[in-house]
Amino acid sequence: MVTFQAKTHRAMFACTASVFALTMASPAFAQAAPAAAAPADVGGGGQATTADPQDQSNDIVVSGIRASIQASLDSKRANDVVSEVVTAQDIGKFPDKNVADSLGRLTGVNVVTGSANAGGFGENQSVSIRGTDPTLNLTLLDGHSVATGDWFVLDQTSGGRSFDFSLLPSEIVGKLEVYKSSEADLPEGGIGGTINLHSRRPLDLPANSFSLTAQANYNDLADKVKPQVSGLYSWKNQAGTVGVLIAGYYQEREFRRDGQEFLGYTTYNNFAGTGQTVTAPNLIGAAYFSQKRVRKGGTVALQYKPNDQFEVTLNGIYTRMDANNVNRNSMAWISRVIGSNSTPGSPTNALGPYTVTNGYLTAASWNQLDASGNPIQGRVQDDIFRDAYSSTWVINLETEWKPTDRLTLSGEVGYTKGEGATKDTYAWETYWDTGVNYALAGKGATVNYPGLPTDPKSAAYLNNYYSWSWGGRILSPDKETYVRGDAEYKFDGDFLKSIKIGGRYTDHTREVNYTAYSWAGNGLYSGTKGVGLGTVFNGGTTPDDFLDGLIAFPPYSIADKDKVLAELSTNGGRQFAFYPQASFSVKEKTEAVYAMAKLGGESQGWRGNIGVRAVHTDLNTLQYSPNALVANAVSPFCGTCGTVTVDRSYWDILPSANLTVNAMPNLLIRASAAKTMTRPGYAQLAGAFTVSDLALTGTSGGNPYLDPTRAWQFNLAAEWYYGKQSLFSVNLFYLDIDSYITTTTTTQFLITQQHPAGANFQITGPINGKGGTNKGVEVNWQQPIYGGFGLLANYTYADAKAAGGGVIDGNSKHTFNVTAYYENSLISTRFAYTFRSKFRSGIDRSTPMWQADFGTLDGSLTLNVTKYFALTADAQNLLNHKLYYFVGDPSIPRAYYNNGRTFWVGGKVHF
């Protein structure tokens, strides 16, 4: 597969270079460039508000893909900031099913399918800009904040500031903009960049616009077909002064992820008494994840514009994704056999031959019996059931009034709330008497259990030991109230165009409230065969094709959900209580004011702005600690816990400047400089204290004294709009990071329910690092070829390094996208290949987690049966590429996942 991918990448580059040379050299393919448009007046955040139209009396009117490309280029060209734009028509034509899919095709934007905690799934959920971590980007909806929630349990407890785009289907937005440079009227928070999602508005659409799309969705790994439907209706009166838009969607999708996981690595200073320092995996698991996602929601927009001087818009968006999931993992229990059975000469020793390569234990075996003839425990299995959801809703009132031709007043007020919740989690953990051996090979490892019965349904196999049951309920609300006001006064002349001032206030709260359960059966059965896997077995095993294409591993028996719940209802049932160590709260209030001068010597062919933004942040953090001065938060899970609160505040002064010069007709030169900041993630400020008893790892909770990540951002770009739907651009960027939040790992001796005598845990926590840099170049080329064919291609090189040469999370040095399209009156089709090179996604279980090079090929086809009806087909991950993660050395695996390929077929009615 590595060879095939490398050949694919070379072929993509060679094809792109050849076509570029042909199209630039052949006048037959080139289209006459239109006359240069007068620069647009740009409003807050660089959004074009007016533009002088070109004389199109002799132009051929185009529609579909080419029209949407031209609309995107017009918006990009008109912006005062360095930006990327994709329009609603683009979104509809791409093989994209959520907003992250669409963003990932833009120059300098990378998609992420899952956090370091969760690993990668079959749907994109967050994005990074120019190799910065997703937490360093700001996401806005119509220029204002939007709350979010996470469906995955570990993302809920480690809540950051990145937005989960899997909540938003692409149909819900009208345009996407990515601002790569900053200006004073943009809300602060995006060091990497700012993403602005524009919702659809009724006065922008033809009266009585209607669309209805229905598709069937199929994933070849889950092997299930599910429905998806979305619709939109927009009305406005004949005068175009009042409009109403209603849109809704309902989408089901089945996920299955097969994977081999290496859950944490531990370093042993005197391995097997040899004096060697050796690092070994804690657990090697055969992971079987299944999930049904149901995404539903809609939007309503009311717009009133009686004249050109006054406008008011009220809109609301609600989206929810039910994400119930089951995660099963049968694991080689390496940390246990190393800790208990790996001291030569001792009566408990069972260690056989082993191999150490470059400090890693790459192969080892343990006998079924130790030196005293007692069995060892080399295999453990978790069956974890979670009922989860995430949701977001927004209500926003926006108004604009022009009391004079020179003065514009605008403002908005709104409320947004997101929620990530695990309504219930219940786990059933069992283990076996068995030897174990493993050997790293390629992207995984061979694992064997000598002495364990080969039939997973046999009584001998199912009669194993009970370990523990855990779980509970997690509710993670994220809510914000915001108010904004702006005033802009225009001047005559070719230098000072306008002065714009404004202010913004936000009141934000993020919490994690964890309610865990205890079960009396844990004390009765732990370490015995009183209950086991056989108690909750109902004939189910992993599928026959489990782990095909990854590693060879036989199917194993799995616990039944209903039987687990039934067993947990015995012995008094589950007793729920507040779990303080995994709960926290962050309250954050911000006040910002700014002033910005818009400059423009249009007769001299230039425009720009200069300004400053001053931001004050007030923080109140609440954590629960077993070492608090006052034990005012005791529970059955923590008899000494109390609250620890910290209040602090700080100022940030953020100057910015942007300049755009019309160097030649259709050639723009852009330059920008700005100071930017991103506040720490909420869990970084007041996170939960959590531990994994199996992996002997954990998180230390938050650090309320963390400073924001602060940086200077510089851009120098050239954009050549040399023809219709055509662009060639080069952008140099440099990010000078003053401080950077990183993590540190320490060894702590902890006493837990499963380790009453105590054990050493590797505990990870956040600290302020020394900063770093991110520098690189972006190249973007868009070109219609001939006869309806066209090509879009972009490449980004981003070299991000922490001070002293350390790693900055999220940085892929190489990213490229190549999209080929063809369109005529009958069909419209695109194939899009996206690639990003390796990057570190974060720290998981005290172990660095890197994602290897990864590329996907997606496709879409639309067949226009009539003017109002079309058949559609879409596909994602056509090449069925797998996700591979490693721990720093590419030969030392962290995880290897297969999510399969996904297909959609359906139809669309629109008029």
Secondary structure in CASP SS format (residue, H / E / C, confidence):
PFRMAT SS
TARGET T0000
AUTHOR 0000-0000-0000
METHOD secondary structure of the structure
MODEL  1
M C 1.00
V H 1.00
T H 1.00
F H 1.00
Q H 1.00
A H 1.00
K H 1.00
T H 1.00
H H 1.00
R H 1.00
A H 1.00
M H 1.00
F H 1.00
A H 1.00
C H 1.00
T H 1.00
A H 1.00
S H 1.00
V H 1.00
F H 1.00
A H 1.00
L H 1.00
T H 1.00
M H 1.00
A H 1.00
S C 1.00
P C 1.00
A C 1.00
F C 1.00
A C 1.00
Q C 1.00
A C 1.00
A C 1.00
P C 1.00
A C 1.00
A C 1.00
A C 1.00
A C 1.00
P C 1.00
A C 1.00
D E 1.00
V E 1.00
G C 1.00
G H 1.00
G H 1.00
G H 1.00
Q C 1.00
A E 1.00
T E 1.00
T E 1.00
A C 1.00
D C 1.00
P C 1.00
Q C 1.00
D C 1.00
Q C 1.00
S C 1.00
N C 1.00
D C 1.00
I C 1.00
V C 1.00
V C 1.00
S C 1.00
G C 1.00
I H 1.00
R H 1.00
A H 1.00
S H 1.00
I H 1.00
Q H 1.00
A H 1.00
S H 1.00
L H 1.00
D H 1.00
S H 1.00
K H 1.00
R H 1.00
A H 1.00
N C 1.00
D C 1.00
V C 1.00
V C 1.00
S E 1.00
E E 1.00
V E 1.00
V E 1.00
T E 1.00
A H 1.00
Q H 1.00
D H 1.00
I H 1.00
G H 1.00
K H 1.00
F C 1.00
P C 1.00
D C 1.00
K C 1.00
N C 1.00
V H 1.00
A H 1.00
D H 1.00
S H 1.00
L H 1.00
G C 1.00
R C 1.00
L C 1.00
T C 1.00
G C 1.00
V E 1.00
N E 1.00
V E 1.00
V E 1.00
T C 1.00
G C 1.00
S C 1.00
A C 1.00
N C 1.00
A C 1.00
G C 1.00
G C 1.00
F C 1.00
G C 1.00
E C 1.00
N C 1.00
Q C 1.00
S E 1.00
V E 1.00
S E 1.00
I E 1.00
R C 1.00
G C 1.00
T C 1.00
D C 1.00
P H 1.00
T H 1.00
L H 1.00
N E 1.00
L E 1.00
T E 1.00
L E 1.00
L E 1.00
D C 1.00
G C 1.00
H E 1.00
S E 1.00
V C 1.00
A C 1.00
T C 1.00
G C 1.00
D C 1.00
W C 1.00
F C 1.00
V H 1.00
L H 1.00
D H 1.00
Q H 1.00
T H 1.00
S C 1.00
G C 1.00
G C 1.00
R C 1.00
S C 1.00
F C 1.00
D C 1.00
F H 1.00
S H 1.00
L H 1.00
L C 1.00
P C 1.00
S H 1.00
E H 1.00
I H 1.00
V E 1.00
G E 1.00
K E 1.00
L E 1.00
E E 1.00
V E 1.00
Y E 1.00
K C 1.00
S C 1.00
S C 1.00
E C 1.00
A C 1.00
D C 1.00
L C 1.00
P C 1.00
E C 1.00
G C 1.00
G C 1.00
I C 1.00
G C 1.00
G E 1.00
T E 1.00
I E 1.00
N E 1.00
L E 1.00
H E 1.00
S E 1.00
R C 1.00
R C 1.00
P H 1.00
L H 1.00
D H 1.00
L C 1.00
P C 1.00
A C 1.00
N C 1.00
S E 1.00
F E 1.00
S E 1.00
L E 1.00
T E 1.00
A E 1.00
Q E 1.00
A E 1.00
N E 1.00
Y E 1.00
N E 1.00
D C 1.00
L C 1.00
A C 1.00
D C 1.00
K E 1.00
V E 1.00
K E 1.00
P E 1.00
Q E 1.00
V E 1.00
S E 1.00
G E 1.00
L E 1.00
Y E 1.00
S E 1.00
W E 1.00
K E 1.00
N C 1.00
Q C 1.00
A C 1.00
G C 1.00
T C 1.00
V E 1.00
G E 1.00
V E 1.00
L E 1.00
I E 1.00
A E 1.00
G E 1.00
Y E 1.00
Y E 1.00
Q E 1.00
E E 1.00
R E 1.00
E E 1.00
F E 1.00
R E 1.00
R E 1.00
D E 1.00
G E 1.00
Q E 1.00
E E 1.00
F E 1.00
L C 1.00
G C 1.00
Y E 1.00
T E 1.00
T E 1.00
Y E 1.00
N C 1.00
N C 1.00
F H 1.00
A H 1.00
G H 1.00
T C 1.00
G C 1.00
Q C 1.00
T C 1.00
V E 1.00
T E 1.00
A E 1.00
P E 1.00
N C 1.00
L E 1.00
I E 1.00
G E 1.00
A E 1.00
A E 1.00
Y E 1.00
F E 1.00
S E 1.00
Q E 1.00
K E 1.00
R E 1.00
V E 1.00
R E 1.00
K E 1.00
G E 1.00
G E 1.00
T E 1.00
V E 1.00
A E 1.00
L E 1.00
Q E 1.00
Y E 1.00
K E 1.00
P E 1.00
N E 1.00
D C 1.00
Q C 1.00
F E 1.00
E E 1.00
V E 1.00
T E 1.00
L E 1.00
N E 1.00
G E 1.00
I E 1.00
Y E 1.00
T E 1.00
R E 1.00
M E 1.00
D E 1.00
A E 1.00
N E 1.00
N E 1.00
V E 1.00
N E 1.00
R E 1.00
N E 1.00
S E 1.00
M E 1.00
A E 1.00
W E 1.00
I H 1.00
S H 1.00
R H 1.00
V H 1.00
I H 1.00
G H 1.00
S H 1.00
N H 1.00
S C 1.00
T C 1.00
P C 1.00
G C 1.00
S C 1.00
P C 1.00
T C 1.00
N C 1.00
A C 1.00
L E 1.00
G E 1.00
P E 1.00
Y E 1.00
T E 1.00
V E 1.00
T E 1.00
N C 1.00
G C 1.00
Y E 1.00
L E 1.00
T E 1.00
A E 1.00
A E 1.00
S E 1.00
W E 1.00
N C 1.00
Q C 1.00
L E 1.00
D C 1.00
A C 1.00
S C 1.00
G C 1.00
N C 1.00
P E 1.00
I C 1.00
Q E 1.00
G C 1.00
R E 1.00
V E 1.00
Q E 1.00
D E 1.00
D E 1.00
I E 1.00
F E 1.00
R E 1.00
D E 1.00
A E 1.00
Y E 1.00
S E 1.00
S E 1.00
T E 1.00
W E 1.00
V E 1.00
I E 1.00
N E 1.00
L E 1.00
E E 1.00
T E 1.00
E E 1.00
W E 1.00
K C 1.00
P C 1.00
T C 1.00
D C 1.00
R C 1.00
L E 1.00
T E 1.00
L E 1.00
S E 1.00
G E 1.00
E E 1.00
V E 1.00
G E 1.00
Y E 1.00
T E 1.00
K E 1.00
G E 1.00
E E 1.00
G E 1.00
A E 1.00
T E 1.00
K E 1.00
D E 1.00
T E 1.00
Y E 1.00
A E 1.00
W E 1.00
E E 1.00
T E 1.00
Y E 1.00
W E 1.00
D C 1.00
T E 1.00
G C 1.00
V E 1.00
N E 1.00
Y E 1.00
A E 1.00
L E 1.00
A E 1.00
G C 1.00
K C 1.00
G E 1.00
A E 1.00
T E 1.00
V E 1.00
N E 1.00
Y C 1.00
P C 1.00
G C 1.00
L C 1.00
P C 1.00
T C 1.00
D C 1.00
P C 1.00
K C 1.00
S C 1.00
A H 1.00
A H 1.00
Y H 1.00
L H 1.00
N C 1.00
N C 1.00
Y E 1.00
Y E 1.00
S E 1.00
W E 1.00
S C 1.00
W C 1.00
G E 1.00
G E 1.00
R E 1.00
I E 1.00
L E 1.00
S E 1.00
P E 1.00
D E 1.00
K E 1.00
E E 1.00
T E 1.00
Y E 1.00
V E 1.00
R E 1.00
G E 1.00
D E 1.00
A E 1.00
E E 1.00
Y E 1.00
K E 1.00
F C 1.00
D C 1.00
G C 1.00
D C 1.00
F C 1.00
L E 1.00
K E 1.00
S E 1.00
I E 1.00
K E 1.00
I E 1.00
G E 1.00
G E 1.00
R E 1.00
Y E 1.00
T E 1.00
D E 1.00
H E 1.00
T E 1.00
R E 1.00
E E 1.00
V E 1.00
N E 1.00
Y E 1.00
T E 1.00
A E 1.00
Y E 1.00
S E 1.00
W E 1.00
A H 1.00
G H 1.00
N H 1.00
G H 1.00
L H 1.00
Y H 1.00
S C 1.00
G C 1.00
T C 1.00
K C 1.00
G C 1.00
V C 1.00
G C 1.00
L H 1.00
G H 1.00
T H 1.00
V H 1.00
F E 1.00
N E 1.00
G E 1.00
G E 1.00
T E 1.00
T C 1.00
P C 1.00
D C 1.00
D C 1.00
F C 1.00
L C 1.00
D C 1.00
G C 1.00
L C 1.00
I C 1.00
A C 1.00
F C 1.00
P C 1.00
P C 1.00
Y C 1.00
S E 1.00
I E 1.00
A E 1.00
D C 1.00
K H 1.00
D H 1.00
K H 1.00
V H 1.00
L H 1.00
A H 1.00
E H 1.00
L H 1.00
S C 1.00
T C 1.00
N C 1.00
G C 1.00
G C 1.00
R E 1.00
Q E 1.00
F E 1.00
A E 1.00
F E 1.00
Y C 1.00
P H 1.00
Q H 1.00
A H 1.00
S C 1.00
F E 1.00
S E 1.00
V E 1.00
K E 1.00
E E 1.00
K E 1.00
T E 1.00
E E 1.00
A E 1.00
V E 1.00
Y E 1.00
A E 1.00
M E 1.00
A E 1.00
K E 1.00
L E 1.00
G E 1.00
G E 1.00
E H 1.00
S H 1.00
Q H 1.00
G C 1.00
W E 1.00
R E 1.00
G E 1.00
N E 1.00
I E 1.00
G E 1.00
V E 1.00
R E 1.00
A E 1.00
V E 1.00
H E 1.00
T E 1.00
D E 1.00
L E 1.00
N E 1.00
T E 1.00
L E 1.00
Q E 1.00
Y E 1.00
S E 1.00
P C 1.00
N C 1.00
A C 1.00
L C 1.00
V C 1.00
A C 1.00
N C 1.00
A C 1.00
V C 1.00
S E 1.00
P C 1.00
F C 1.00
C E 1.00
G C 1.00
T C 1.00
C C 1.00
G E 1.00
T E 1.00
V E 1.00
T E 1.00
V E 1.00
D E 1.00
R E 1.00
S E 1.00
Y E 1.00
W E 1.00
D E 1.00
I E 1.00
L E 1.00
P E 1.00
S E 1.00
A E 1.00
N E 1.00
L E 1.00
T E 1.00
V E 1.00
N E 1.00
A E 1.00
M E 1.00
P C 1.00
N C 1.00
L E 1.00
L E 1.00
I E 1.00
R E 1.00
A E 1.00
S E 1.00
A E 1.00
A E 1.00
K E 1.00
T E 1.00
M E 1.00
T E 1.00
R C 1.00
P C 1.00
G C 1.00
Y H 1.00
A H 1.00
Q H 1.00
L H 1.00
A H 1.00
G C 1.00
A C 1.00
F E 1.00
T E 1.00
V E 1.00
S E 1.00
D C 1.00
L C 1.00
A C 1.00
L C 1.00
T E 1.00
G E 1.00
T E 1.00
S E 1.00
G C 1.00
G C 1.00
N C 1.00
P C 1.00
Y C 1.00
L C 1.00
D C 1.00
P C 1.00
T E 1.00
R E 1.00
A E 1.00
W E 1.00
Q E 1.00
F E 1.00
N E 1.00
L E 1.00
A E 1.00
A E 1.00
E E 1.00
W E 1.00
Y E 1.00
Y E 1.00
G E 1.00
K C 1.00
Q C 1.00
S E 1.00
L E 1.00
F E 1.00
S E 1.00
V E 1.00
N E 1.00
L E 1.00
F E 1.00
Y E 1.00
L E 1.00
D E 1.00
I E 1.00
D E 1.00
S E 1.00
Y C 1.00
I E 1.00
T E 1.00
T E 1.00
T E 1.00
T E 1.00
T E 1.00
T E 1.00
Q E 1.00
F E 1.00
L E 1.00
I C 1.00
T C 1.00
Q C 1.00
Q C 1.00
H C 1.00
P C 1.00
A C 1.00
G C 1.00
A E 1.00
N E 1.00
F E 1.00
Q E 1.00
I E 1.00
T E 1.00
G E 1.00
P E 1.00
I E 1.00
N E 1.00
G C 1.00
K C 1.00
G C 1.00
G E 1.00
T E 1.00
N E 1.00
K E 1.00
G E 1.00
V E 1.00
E E 1.00
V E 1.00
N E 1.00
W E 1.00
Q E 1.00
Q E 1.00
P E 1.00
I C 1.00
Y C 1.00
G C 1.00
G C 1.00
F E 1.00
G E 1.00
L E 1.00
L E 1.00
A E 1.00
N E 1.00
Y E 1.00
T E 1.00
Y E 1.00
A E 1.00
D E 1.00
A E 1.00
K E 1.00
A E 1.00
A C 1.00
G C 1.00
G C 1.00
G C 1.00
V C 1.00
I C 1.00
D C 1.00
G C 1.00
N C 1.00
S C 1.00
K C 1.00
H E 1.00
T E 1.00
F E 1.00
N E 1.00
V E 1.00
T E 1.00
A E 1.00
Y E 1.00
Y E 1.00
E E 1.00
N C 1.00
S C 1.00
L C 1.00
I E 1.00
S E 1.00
T E 1.00
R E 1.00
F E 1.00
A E 1.00
Y E 1.00
T E 1.00
F E 1.00
R E 1.00
S C 1.00
K C 1.00
F E 1.00
R E 1.00
S E 1.00
G E 1.00
I E 1.00
D E 1.00
R C 1.00
S C 1.00
T E 1.00
P E 1.00
M E 1.00
W E 1.00
Q E 1.00
A C 1.00
D C 1.00
F E 1.00
G E 1.00
T E 1.00
L E 1.00
D E 1.00
G E 1.00
S E 1.00
L E 1.00
T E 1.00
L E 1.00
N E 1.00
V C 1.00
T C 1.00
K C 1.00
Y C 1.00
F E 1.00
A E 1.00
L E 1.00
T E 1.00
A E 1.00
D E 1.00
A E 1.00
Q E 1.00
N C 1.00
L C 1.00
L C 1.00
N C 1.00
H C 1.00
K C 1.00
L E 1.00
Y E 1.00
Y E 1.00
F E 1.00
V C 1.00
G C 1.00
D C 1.00
P C 1.00
S C 1.00
I C 1.00
P E 1.00
R E 1.00
A E 1.00
Y E 1.00
Y E 1.00
N E 1.00
N C 1.00
G C 1.00
R C 1.00
T E 1.00
F E 1.00
W E 1.00
V E 1.00
G E 1.00
G E 1.00
K E 1.00
V E 1.00
H E 1.00
F C 1.00
END
